[in-house]
């Protein structure tokens, strides 16, 4: 089923019957016109793969871990933002990104991570990252983003073949 989704507040409305492409919640609550994006509740491929990014999730009470592997880039960063928005909208109190499986990340992937932090702050949700592979850690360090985000020593690692 197709839905329209606000990446700012997480509101999702049915695609058919919607009255526009602006989030009504953000418009009324914050007096901001935030565009809705079209999303589907059907995965694009079996196993949660989007392009060359694989996203898995594990929930434990009010804590959710999003486990990423592959490439976090222009082709997949918006999907990560949507997954984070869904988690925040569901009411989790702690959200952790496991970056150990990310082999490549460009500036849009970096932006998605920062947008995730902003979404979690708006939803009063704790947000943290696991250590990443060397090349991704270098991007986080050289841009100063690694210092701005809470880091966890180690989160659940992706399973082999997952």
Backbone torsions as a table, in degrees:
resi	resn	phi	psi	omega
1	UNK	NA	134.5	177.0
2	UNK	-85.4	140.8	176.9
3	UNK	-133.7	161.2	168.8
4	UNK	-103.1	134.1	-173.8
5	UNK	-131.3	140.3	174.7
6	UNK	-94.9	120.9	179.4
7	UNK	-77.9	-11.5	179.3
8	UNK	-82.2	-50.5	-175.7
9	UNK	-111.0	-11.9	177.6
10	UNK	91.2	-1.1	180.0
11	UNK	-61.1	134.4	176.0
12	UNK	-124.8	131.5	179.0
13	UNK	-127.8	151.4	177.8
14	UNK	-59.4	143.5	-179.3
15	UNK	-63.5	-47.6	177.7
16	UNK	-77.4	137.2	177.6
17	UNK	87.5	-1.5	177.6
18	UNK	-73.4	151.9	-175.5
19	UNK	-98.3	11.6	179.3
20	UNK	164.9	-175.4	-178.2
21	UNK	-113.0	22.1	178.2
22	UNK	-118.7	138.1	-178.4
23	UNK	-66.8	118.2	-179.6
24	UNK	-68.1	-32.9	-179.9
25	UNK	-64.6	-48.7	-179.8
26	UNK	-66.6	-33.7	179.9
27	UNK	-65.5	-44.5	-178.1
28	UNK	-77.6	-48.2	-173.6
29	UNK	-72.1	-45.5	-172.3
30	UNK	-113.8	1.3	-178.1
31	UNK	54.4	41.4	178.1
32	UNK	-126.1	136.4	176.3
33	UNK	-90.3	101.7	-179.8
34	UNK	-107.0	123.4	-177.7
35	UNK	-68.3	140.8	174.7
36	UNK	-90.5	145.6	176.3
37	UNK	-111.0	154.7	178.4
38	UNK	-84.2	128.2	177.2
39	UNK	-132.2	160.5	178.3
40	UNK	-122.4	145.9	176.2
41	UNK	-87.7	4.1	176.1
42	UNK	-98.1	130.2	177.8
43	UNK	-64.4	148.9	-178.8
44	UNK	-72.4	-22.8	178.2
45	UNK	-153.5	155.2	178.7
46	UNK	-58.4	141.8	175.2
47	UNK	85.8	10.3	175.0
48	UNK	78.2	22.5	-179.2
49	UNK	-88.4	130.8	175.0
50	UNK	-123.3	110.4	-175.0
51	UNK	59.5	-120.6	178.4
52	UNK	-109.7	24.3	177.2
53	UNK	-113.8	133.3	174.9
54	UNK	-112.9	131.3	-179.0
55	UNK	-122.0	122.6	173.1
56	UNK	-124.0	159.1	-177.1
57	UNK	-139.8	145.5	176.9
58	UNK	-134.3	127.9	178.9
59	UNK	-112.3	138.5	174.7
60	UNK	-137.1	98.8	-177.0
61	UNK	63.7	-124.4	179.8
62	UNK	-89.3	9.7	-178.1
63	UNK	-113.0	133.2	177.1
64	UNK	-126.2	134.5	175.4
65	UNK	-111.4	125.6	175.6
66	UNK	-102.5	118.6	-174.9
67	UNK	-103.0	119.3	-176.1
68	UNK	-112.0	143.8	172.1
69	UNK	-148.4	151.1	-179.7
70	UNK	103.4	-133.4	-175.0
71	UNK	-116.3	126.5	175.5
72	UNK	-106.5	99.4	-172.0
73	UNK	-144.8	-166.3	-176.9
74	UNK	-56.6	-30.4	-178.7
75	UNK	-77.3	-21.9	-172.6
76	UNK	-125.2	-10.5	-173.1
77	UNK	-63.8	-36.1	-179.8
78	UNK	-66.9	-31.9	177.0
79	UNK	-66.7	-42.3	177.0
80	UNK	-60.2	-44.1	178.0
81	UNK	-58.3	-40.1	179.3
82	UNK	-66.2	-41.1	178.3
83	UNK	-63.6	-42.2	178.3
84	UNK	-65.2	-42.0	178.2
85	UNK	-61.3	-41.8	177.3
86	UNK	-60.5	-43.9	-179.5
87	UNK	-63.2	-44.7	179.7
88	UNK	-63.6	-43.1	-179.0
89	UNK	-66.5	-25.3	-179.6
90	UNK	-77.3	-9.8	174.8
91	UNK	96.4	15.6	177.1
92	UNK	-62.5	150.0	179.9
93	UNK	-99.3	-19.5	179.8
94	UNK	-142.1	128.1	179.7
95	UNK	-124.3	127.2	-179.4
96	UNK	-122.7	132.5	174.2
97	UNK	-99.8	123.8	175.3
98	UNK	-96.0	108.1	-176.8
99	UNK	-96.6	5.3	-173.3
100	UNK	-58.7	-28.3	-177.7
101	UNK	-93.6	-0.6	-179.7
102	UNK	-76.9	121.3	-179.1
103	UNK	-95.4	-25.5	-178.6
104	UNK	-146.8	139.7	175.9
105	UNK	-144.0	130.3	175.6
106	UNK	-103.6	-171.8	-176.2
107	UNK	-64.5	-30.0	178.4
108	UNK	-72.5	-30.7	173.7
109	UNK	-66.7	-41.2	176.0
110	UNK	-61.3	-42.6	178.1
111	UNK	-62.3	-40.2	179.6
112	UNK	-62.2	-38.9	178.2
113	UNK	-64.9	-42.7	178.9
114	UNK	-69.0	-37.9	175.9
115	UNK	-63.0	-37.1	177.1
116	UNK	-60.7	-42.0	177.3
117	UNK	-61.6	-44.6	-179.6
118	UNK	-63.4	-42.1	178.5
119	UNK	-62.5	-42.9	179.8
120	UNK	-64.5	-38.8	177.4
121	UNK	-62.0	-42.3	179.6
122	UNK	-64.4	-31.4	-178.5
123	UNK	-97.4	9.8	179.9
124	UNK	53.4	48.8	-178.4
125	UNK	-118.7	133.7	176.7
126	UNK	-68.0	143.3	-175.5
127	UNK	-135.7	130.7	179.6
128	UNK	-146.7	161.5	179.2
129	UNK	-121.6	149.9	170.9
130	UNK	-90.6	164.3	172.8
131	UNK	-61.2	149.5	-178.6
132	UNK	-113.9	176.4	174.8
133	UNK	-64.3	160.8	-171.5
134	UNK	-51.7	-47.4	-176.3
135	UNK	-66.7	-34.0	178.1
136	UNK	-75.3	-40.1	175.9
137	UNK	-58.7	-38.4	179.5
138	UNK	-63.2	-41.2	176.9
139	UNK	-61.8	-45.2	179.8
140	UNK	-63.0	-40.0	-178.7
141	UNK	-71.5	-49.0	-175.6
142	UNK	-66.3	-28.5	178.9
143	UNK	-87.8	-11.4	-178.2
144	UNK	83.5	-1.4	-178.3
145	UNK	-67.5	-37.3	-179.5
146	UNK	-57.7	-32.4	179.6
147	UNK	-76.6	-25.4	-177.2
148	UNK	-82.8	-17.8	-174.9
149	UNK	-109.6	146.0	176.5
150	UNK	-68.5	133.9	-177.1
151	UNK	-114.3	140.7	174.9
152	UNK	-105.6	144.9	-178.6
153	UNK	-61.3	-43.0	-179.7
154	UNK	-163.6	132.0	174.5
155	UNK	-112.2	171.5	179.9
156	UNK	-51.9	124.4	-177.9
157	UNK	-81.4	151.3	176.6
158	UNK	-63.8	142.9	177.6
159	UNK	-74.0	149.3	176.9
160	UNK	-61.1	132.8	-179.5
161	UNK	80.1	0.1	179.3
162	UNK	-87.7	NA	NA
